[in-house]
Amino acid sequence: MWLFAFSGLLLNHPSWSFTEFWTNRKQTNYEREITPPGPEVKGDLGQARELMRQLAIRGEILWTTTRTDPNQFEFQVRRPGHFFFIKAELARKRVTVQQSDVNLWGVMKALHSFTGVQMDDPRNTRDWALTSLWAYSMDAVAAGLIFMVLSSLYMWFKLPPKRFPGAVALGLGCLICGLFCVGLRWLF
């Protein structure tokens, strides 16, 4: 319940400073040789998939940039915790990759976000009444869950005979939740 409540609040309010993950990212840049996609590969998505296969990059392709030069091709690939900014120079048969790896806050945001929709991007706003209603509902549910958990902890503490079994149950629950969170980091 804690995870649900906090992740909902954090995702609805990306401007909270303690959840900032982008400034704390680890960034690496590298250049590789590629074989330009042949004429049988159709469209930007097909070309992006072919370049990803050659670079052994897995993830979801975001918007490709509009091309004025057919020999220049730029796109982004994301998967939880990892962002790839790929710039291919097809005539030179070279690709430059800028890889950014983010912390647990970045992974959590990626796992809970709609594809291609970032609330801190000025091009994306909640322009549909149902998305605003969803955001307000999520805030209310999260606040209610936090209140429910805190009040249940208070009631448990007020019952001395139940303190030890309650502490064991709480400790095991925290351990399982921690393993789940750490396990996510191992997967991504």
C-alpha positions as CSV (number, residue, x, y, z in Angstrom):
1,M,0.0,0.0,0.0
2,W,2.9,2.3,0.8
3,L,4.4,1.7,-2.6
4,F,1.1,2.4,-4.4
5,A,0.4,5.5,-2.4
6,F,3.9,7.1,-2.7
7,S,4.4,6.1,-6.3
8,G,1.0,7.7,-7.2
9,L,1.8,10.9,-5.4
10,L,5.3,11.1,-6.8
11,L,4.2,10.5,-10.4
12,N,1.4,13.1,-10.2
13,H,3.8,15.7,-8.8
14,P,7.0,15.5,-10.8
15,S,8.1,18.9,-9.7
16,W,8.9,17.7,-6.1
17,S,12.6,18.2,-5.8
18,F,13.6,15.1,-3.8
19,T,12.4,12.9,-6.7
20,E,14.7,14.5,-9.2
21,F,16.6,11.8,-11.0
22,W,17.7,13.3,-14.2
23,T,20.4,15.5,-12.7
24,N,21.9,12.5,-10.9
25,R,22.1,10.3,-14.0
26,K,25.2,8.4,-15.1
27,Q,26.0,9.3,-18.7
28,T,28.2,7.5,-21.2
29,N,28.9,8.2,-24.8
30,Y,30.2,5.9,-27.4
31,E,30.5,5.6,-31.2
32,R,30.1,2.4,-33.2
33,E,30.4,1.3,-36.8
34,I,27.1,0.1,-38.4
35,T,25.8,-1.3,-41.6
36,P,23.1,1.1,-42.9
37,P,19.7,-0.4,-43.2
38,G,19.0,-1.6,-46.8
39,P,16.1,-0.6,-49.0
40,E,14.1,-3.6,-47.8
41,V,13.8,-1.9,-44.4
42,K,10.8,0.4,-44.6
43,G,10.2,3.6,-42.6
44,D,11.8,5.2,-39.6
45,L,10.6,2.5,-37.2
46,G,12.1,-0.2,-39.3
47,Q,15.4,1.6,-39.6
48,A,15.4,2.3,-35.8
49,R,14.8,-1.4,-35.1
50,E,17.6,-2.5,-37.4
51,L,20.1,-0.1,-35.8
52,M,19.0,-1.3,-32.3
53,R,19.6,-4.9,-33.4
54,Q,23.1,-4.0,-34.5
55,L,23.8,-2.1,-31.3
56,A,22.2,-4.8,-29.1
57,I,20.0,-2.2,-27.5
58,R,16.6,-3.2,-26.2
59,G,13.8,-0.9,-25.3
60,E,10.9,1.2,-26.6
61,I,11.5,3.6,-29.5
62,L,10.3,7.2,-28.9
63,W,9.7,9.8,-31.5
64,T,12.2,10.0,-34.3
65,T,13.2,13.5,-35.4
66,T,12.1,14.9,-38.7
67,R,14.8,14.4,-41.3
68,T,16.0,17.0,-43.8
69,D,19.0,14.9,-44.7
70,P,18.3,11.2,-45.5
71,N,21.8,10.3,-44.3
72,Q,21.1,11.6,-40.8
73,F,18.8,9.6,-38.5
74,E,18.1,10.4,-34.8
75,F,15.9,8.6,-32.4
76,Q,15.5,7.7,-28.7
77,V,15.1,4.4,-27.0
78,R,14.0,3.9,-23.4
79,R,13.6,1.1,-21.0
80,P,13.2,1.5,-17.2
81,G,16.4,3.0,-15.9
82,H,18.1,3.5,-19.3
83,F,17.8,6.2,-21.9
84,F,19.6,5.9,-25.3
85,F,19.9,9.0,-27.6
86,I,21.0,7.6,-31.0
87,K,22.4,9.7,-33.9
88,A,23.3,7.7,-37.0
89,E,25.3,9.1,-39.9
90,L,24.3,6.5,-42.5
91,A,26.7,7.8,-45.2
92,R,29.7,7.4,-42.8
93,K,28.3,4.1,-41.4
94,R,28.8,5.4,-37.9
95,V,26.4,5.9,-35.0
96,T,26.9,7.9,-31.8
97,V,25.1,6.7,-28.7
98,Q,24.6,8.8,-25.6
99,Q,23.4,6.5,-22.8
100,S,22.0,7.8,-19.6
101,D,21.3,5.5,-16.6
102,V,19.0,6.8,-13.9
103,N,18.5,5.9,-10.2
104,L,15.5,4.1,-8.6
105,W,13.3,7.3,-8.9
106,G,13.8,7.3,-12.6
107,V,13.0,3.5,-12.9
108,M,9.8,4.0,-10.9
109,K,8.7,6.9,-13.1
110,A,9.4,5.0,-16.2
111,L,7.5,1.9,-15.0
112,H,4.4,4.1,-14.1
113,S,4.3,6.5,-17.1
114,F,2.4,6.4,-20.3
115,T,4.7,6.0,-23.3
116,G,5.9,9.3,-24.6
117,V,4.0,11.4,-22.1
118,Q,6.2,13.4,-19.7
119,M,4.5,15.9,-17.4
120,D,7.6,18.1,-17.5
121,D,7.5,18.4,-21.3
122,P,5.7,21.6,-22.2
123,R,4.2,20.0,-25.3
124,N,2.3,17.5,-23.1
125,T,-0.4,18.8,-20.8
126,R,-3.4,17.2,-19.2
127,D,-5.8,18.5,-21.9
128,W,-8.4,15.8,-21.4
129,A,-10.9,16.1,-18.4
130,L,-10.6,12.4,-17.6
131,T,-6.8,12.5,-17.2
132,S,-7.2,15.4,-14.7
133,L,-10.0,13.5,-12.9
134,W,-7.7,10.5,-12.7
135,A,-4.8,12.5,-11.3
136,Y,-7.0,14.1,-8.6
137,S,-8.5,10.7,-7.8
138,M,-5.0,9.1,-7.5
139,D,-4.0,11.9,-5.1
140,A,-7.1,11.2,-2.9
141,V,-6.6,7.5,-2.9
142,A,-2.9,7.9,-2.0
143,A,-3.7,10.3,0.8
144,G,-6.4,7.9,2.1
145,L,-4.0,4.9,2.0
146,I,-1.3,6.8,3.8
147,F,-3.9,7.8,6.5
148,M,-5.1,4.2,6.7
149,V,-1.6,2.7,7.1
150,L,-0.6,5.3,9.7
151,S,-3.8,4.9,11.7
152,S,-3.4,1.0,11.6
153,L,0.2,1.3,12.9
154,Y,-1.1,3.5,15.7
155,M,-3.8,1.1,16.6
156,W,-1.4,-1.9,16.5
157,F,1.0,0.0,18.8
158,K,-1.8,0.6,21.4
159,L,-2.3,-3.2,21.8
160,P,0.7,-4.5,23.8
161,P,-0.1,-8.2,23.4
162,K,-0.1,-7.8,19.6
163,R,3.2,-5.9,19.4
164,F,5.6,-8.8,18.8
165,P,3.5,-10.7,16.2
166,G,2.7,-7.4,14.5
167,A,6.4,-6.4,14.5
168,V,7.3,-9.8,12.9
169,A,4.5,-9.3,10.2
170,L,5.6,-5.7,9.6
171,G,9.3,-6.7,9.3
172,L,8.5,-9.5,6.9
173,G,6.4,-7.2,4.8
174,C,9.1,-4.6,4.7
175,L,11.7,-7.2,3.7
176,I,9.5,-8.6,0.9
177,C,8.8,-5.0,-0.4
178,G,12.6,-4.2,-0.2
179,L,13.4,-7.4,-2.2
180,F,10.8,-6.5,-4.7
181,C,12.3,-3.0,-5.2
182,V,15.9,-4.3,-5.3
183,G,14.8,-7.1,-7.6
184,L,13.4,-4.5,-10.0
185,R,16.9,-2.8,-10.1
186,W,18.5,-6.2,-10.9
187,L,16.1,-6.7,-13.8
188,F,16.6,-3.3,-15.3
